Amino acid sequence: MTTMSLKRHWWGAAAMGAACSLLAGCAGSAGSGGAGGGDAGEGVAPGATAEEYAAALEDMDPVTLTLQSTASSAEDVAAYRSAGLKESVEELSGGKITIDIAYGPTIAPYTEVDAALGDGRIDLAYMIPIYQPDDYPAFSALAAGTGLAGTSPLVEELTVNAAMLEVAYGTDGLFDQYEERGVTPLIPFNATSSVVSMCTEPKETLDDWNGSVVSIGSRSSLEQTEALGAMGTSLEYTETFEALQRNTVNCALTTTLAATMTGLAEVAPHLAYSTEAGFGRGAGAFVGGAGYRQLPLAAQQLIYDQMGDAFKNSRRADLEGTSRLMAALEEAGGSIREMDAEAGAVLLEATEGIVADEVEAGAVDAEATARIEAALEKWRGKVEQLGYADEGDFVSFPEWHDGDPEALQPYADAVFDELMLEHRPS
């Protein structure tokens, strides 16, 4: 990977209300200056210094915000995002904002995070809306759309996450659904790492898949599984290890990060993926609740201005999780296989049908597939221009993976400047 200049180029915030180009209409912003909580106060410009933030927050009473992380502990590979946010917010606020991290779903289960954000038990959180498809149908549709991309260790990871974030910002229904549930999206769509199959036996052909029982996490992955001839059962990722260990299921569709966090290589050491299409990703979102919206405008902006780094740290965790998983599979004597052409074609056809069904149901507009594909093509080009390239396959990824988080900074800057900055609280 080529390491580019690390300097952030701050642009002026784009005018809100401009016509959005992807999916249906214009999306909302990440905050409205203390909505629901009195005088918002003065804001600060993008790229503000610590001194400027301190001046803007001088009259603010100190506040402690509770952040629920998906990481199981501070040592977990998934803890980069929450730990980085805590450090930067506390430092830049001069101690006016303290963040307490609750690891794992210890305050609210994943299906109740939005309720906890509304009643004040949680102020900031990583939530998983695909577990609530009836409440977040637009999000569920976008998660299905991630399957239109293929799978690769680096380039497709960076591409899919940026492209689907761009699509999400143009999805009116998505922001309406967040608002109805009292949720403020700071990163409205995080596609996460590749979803692969982790199985007790190798799965390469349709015959291999036929009759298998597979743990799935979303409606779209259920339909993909059935198209391959297997049977799906819904489990949260924290339940899959025991199910595989007991042979209740034969495979789990899981992100590489979740597989690493839960040690699936030990009980399901045979990984399969497709470059033709991907399994629908276990997408999530980084969000705020009532406690965030009641902050002064400058405090909301301070937190939001860290979302570029939060996005970077999500990718850092994804890539590190993939690297560790490949090493764990080698140690377990497992296998890493690309599904054959016939299985890949079936997976792609099923994914296209799922997105078409979402269009027919009204979750996304009729041009959804074309717009997702256009965004994927655009960001593949940008990722290449930034100097990122796949230098091998999944098997060799630990050998060429650049674990330096600064290597991802040019990509994170591009995502923040081109996608997030326009939606900064104002």
Secondary structure as UniProt FT lines:
FT   TURN            16..17
FT   TURN            35..36
FT   TURN            46..47
FT   HELIX           50..56
FT   TURN            57..59
FT   STRAND          63..69
FT   TURN            74..75
FT   HELIX           77..79
FT   HELIX           80..92
FT   TURN            93..95
FT   STRAND          97..103
FT   HELIX           110..112
FT   HELIX           113..119
FT   STRAND          124..127
FT   HELIX           129..131
FT   TURN            133..135
FT   HELIX           137..145
FT   HELIX           146..148
FT   HELIX           155..169
FT   HELIX           172..180
FT   TURN            181..182
FT   STRAND          184..190
FT   STRAND          195..199
FT   HELIX           206..209
FT   TURN            210..211
FT   STRAND          213..216
FT   HELIX           219..227
FT   TURN            228..229
FT   STRAND          231..234
FT   HELIX           237..239
FT   HELIX           240..245
FT   TURN            246..247
FT   STRAND          251..255
FT   HELIX           256..262
FT   HELIX           264..266
FT   STRAND          270..273
FT   STRAND          284..288
FT   HELIX           290..293
FT   HELIX           297..304
FT   TURN            305..306
FT   HELIX           307..331
FT   TURN            332..333
FT   STRAND          335..338
FT   HELIX           341..360
FT   TURN            361..362
FT   TURN            366..367
FT   HELIX           368..385
FT   TURN            386..387
FT   TURN            394..396
FT   HELIX           397..400
FT   HELIX           405..408
FT   HELIX           409..415
FT   HELIX           416..420
FT   HELIX           421..423
//
